[in-house]
Amino acid sequence: MVWCISIPASTANLGPGFDSIGIALDKYLELEVELGSDWEIINLSGNLPNVPNTQDHLIVQAAEKTAELHGFSLPPCTVKVKSEIPLARGMGSSASAIVAGVELANQVLELQLTSQDKLQVATLMEGHPDNAAASIFGGFTISSNAENGEINVFHADHIEASFVLFIPNFELKTAKARKALPDTYTRQEAAQASATANLLTAAFLSQAFEQAGTYMEQDLFHEPYRLDLIPQSKDIKIAAKNAGAFGTCISGAGPTLLSLVEKGTEEEFISKLKGQFPEFELVAVPMNITGTIVSVKDAERTR
């Protein structure tokens, strides 16, 4: 038996929705999994880490952690991996790998985990649920860790938003982006920032994208501190607005930037900016609404 697992990429924050808003994107991490005599990870594409010791691989660690938490020992597997999600670019590559490992264990051990169960394990490993929630549920998600350990999730898949990503040819590690943030905010800053996040959410759920784009660019939680870590980011935001974007923000912790654009204008938007930012690849990416998908096929037919 071969388990085929597809996990979408994700963007988080959307400006002021810091560590809570996530959106699944139409780029994927794909696995083919079958039982083996030893753990083996076979990379079939770029955008994947070279990890000589399989026990250090994030997918394997997430799978074994899931098994351990549910009282099982996971048998070794052969895992063929393909990815469209660039590493360290703010598109949820680590979250998608963790979700993949959780789903691997769920299928191989027949754990019958709910989406909420999977998110609980993924958040335990990731530290915050925003990217993982989007990759598991698909669509637009808002999530938070409650004090009692529960993870609260809101999920909507009716939003017909269109995005263009500015994917740079350089990385920005999340740890570095985190260090740029202040340890505290004043009450006035926190109140204003959370109000903006509320307005963004209301506009997005109403599909009032012009308003949503305005609020995307009014974040006070993280963008003022991170934009300087991303060369040309301020110029990109200005150029994107001039080319018709409703708004542009950092995708996750960066360095990818994301523009919200009118549906059907993606290629025209990209054409207007062609050649202006040679270190960035401009890619139109729809929202994914399926979340993680699993199918099964006969192992004999795959050989």
N, C-alpha and C positions, 0 to 999 in steps of 0.2 A: 504494500500500500504506500502511495505517495501523497503526502498532504501538500497542497499548494496554498500558500498564504500570501495575501496582498495587503500591504499597509500603506495608507496615503501619507504623504508629507504633511506638514502643518506650518502655519504661521501663528505666532502668539503676540499678544498685547494689542495690536492694531492701534498703537499710540497709547491712549490713556488707560486701556484695559489691562494694566500691568499685572502679570502673573495670574491672570484669571480668564481672559478671552482667548479662545483658540479657534482657528478655522482650518479645516482639512482642505488640502490642495491636490490637484490632479497630477501629481507625480508620485511614484510608488517605489517601495522596497518590496521585492518579491522573493519568496523562498519556496524551494521544493525540498521536502523533508521525508526521509525514510530511515527506518531503523538500520543501524550498522554495528560493526564489531568494536569500533572506536569512534570518538568524535572526529568529524572531518568537516571543515568549512571550505567550500569551493567557490571562489569568487568568479563570476561569469561576466562582470562588467567593471567599469570604473566606478568612482564615488564610493569605494569600499576600503576599509582599513586593512592593512597587512598585519595580521596578528599571528605570529608563529606558534604561540602556545594557545590552543583552542580554549583552555580554561580561563584565559584572559579576555576572550571575546565577549562583547556585551550581550549578544544574542544568547550565548551559552549560559552566561551568568544569570540572565533574567529567567531563562528556562529552568535552571537548577534551583534558583531561589523560589520560583513558583511551586515546583515540586516539593521542596523542603517545607514551605509554609503550609502545605496541604498534607504533609505526612507521608510523602512518597519519595522514592529514589528514581531518578530519570534514567532510562537506558540510553546508551550512546546513539547518536544519529549522524547520518550524512546529510549535510545541508548545502544545497546549491543556492547561491545568492546573486541577485541582480538588483541594482539600485539606480534610480533617476534622481536621487536626493543628494546634492553635494554636501560634503562634510564641513562642519564648522562654518556654516553660512547663515544660520538663523532660520533654517527650514525644518527643524525638528528631527534631524538625522539620528540623534541619540534616542529620542523618545520613540521613534519608529522601530529602532532596533530592540529596545526594551519591550515594546508591545509585541513585536515579532516573537521574542523569546517566551513571553507569557502565553501567547497563542500556541506556540509549538508545544509547550508542556500541557496546555489544556487539551490539545488534540491527541497527542501521543498517549497521555495518561487517562484520557476520557474523563476529565474533571468536571465537565459541564458547567464551567464558570459563567456567570452572568457578565454583562458588560461592566457593571458596577464592581464585581469581584476583580475583573482584570485591571480596572483602573486603580483599585486599591493597591495591588501589587506594583503596578507601574509607577505609581506616585511614591511608594515606599523607596523605590530605587532612584527615581528621577528627582525627587525632592519637592516638586510642584506638579499639579495635574493638568495644566493648560494644554500643552502640546499632546500629551498622551490621550486626553479626553477627546480632542479633535480626531486623532488617528483611530481611536476605537469607535466612536459614534459617527464620525463624518459630520459635515455641515458646520454650523456655527455653534460653539459651545461656550458656556461660562461655568467655571468650576472653582471650588475653594475647599481648603482643608478646615473642617469644623474642629472645635476644641475637643470634642469627644472621639476624634479619630475618624469620623465619617467624612466622606467626600461628597459635597453637594454639587450636583450637575444640572444645568439647564441646557437643553439641546433643541436646535431648530434647523430644519433642512429645507425651508420654503424660500430662502433668500437667494435671488438670482443675481449675485454680484459677480463682477468680472475684475480680474486683477492682471497687472503686468509687474513682473519681478525684475529688478535690477540686480543680477547675480554677479558679484565681482570675482576676479581671478585671484583673490587673496582671502585668507581665513581671518576670523576673529574668534578666539576661544571665549566661551561663555564665562569662564572664570575671570578673564581680564575685563570683560564687559561688566561683570558684577562688581568688581573692585572700583569701578569708576563712579558707582552710585554713593550718595550720602548715607550715613548711618541713621539719620533722623530727618524729619520734615517738620516744619512749624504747623500748628493747627490750621492756620489760614491756608498754607500750601496744600495740606492734606484735604481740606474741605473743598477747595477749588478743583483739585485734581480728581477727586472722586465724583464731584458734580459733572465734570466734563466726561468722565467715563459713563455716568448714567445717561447723559445726553447722547453719547455715541451709541450706546446699546439701544436706546429707544429709536434713534434714527435708522440704525441698521435693521432692526426687526420690522420697522415700518417700510423698509426699502426706500427711504428718503436719502438716496446716496449723496446728493449734493451737500446736504446737511452733515451726513456722516463724515464726508471728506473734510469738512471744516473742523470737526471735533478731533479727527485723527491727528491733526497738526497742532493741537493745543495741549499736548501732554505735558505734565509737570513732574511725573514720577521718574522717568528714566531718559527720555530723548535729549533733554538739554545737556545731560552729562555724557551721553554716548556718541552724539553726532560727530564730535571732534575725533573720535577713534576711527571714523570711516572717511577716508579721503574722498572729496568731491560730493559728499552727501548733501550739503546745503545747496550746492549748485544744482544737483539732481532734483531736489524738491522744487526749486524755482523753475527749472526747465520743464519738469513734468506738469506743473500747474499751467505754464504757458502753452503746453501741447494738449491741454484739455483734461488732465486728471482732476478728479474731484478732491483728492488728497493723497499725500504720500507719507509713509512712515517707515520706521525700521521694522524689519521682519524679525520677530523674536529679539534676541540680543544682538543681531546683525552678523555680518556686515551687509547682507542683502537688504535692499529697500523694496517696498511694495507700494504700488500705486493703485488706487481704486478708480476704475474708468467706466465709462458708459458701455454697456453691453453692445457688441457689434463694432466698436471703434478700436479694438485692441491693436490690429495691424496698422491702422492709420496712425495711431498714437506712436507705435514703435518706429514707423517710417519717418515721422517728424523729428525723432531724436537720433536717427541713424548717424553714427560716426561721432557724435558729440562726447560720448563717454566710452572710449575704446577698452577700458579695463573692466567694463561691465557688459554682461550679456543680457539683452532684454528679451524676456520670455512671457508670452501670454499664458496665464494659468487659470482655468476655471476652478470653482469650488467643487470639491468632491462631496457627495452626499451619502455615499454607501458606508464609509468607514472601513474597518477591516473585513475582508472577505476570505472565506476558506472553501476550497473544493478538494475533492479526493479523486485520484485516478489509480488505475491498476499499475503496479510497479513494473510488471513484465512488458507492458506496452511502451514504457519510457526508455527501455534499453535498446 
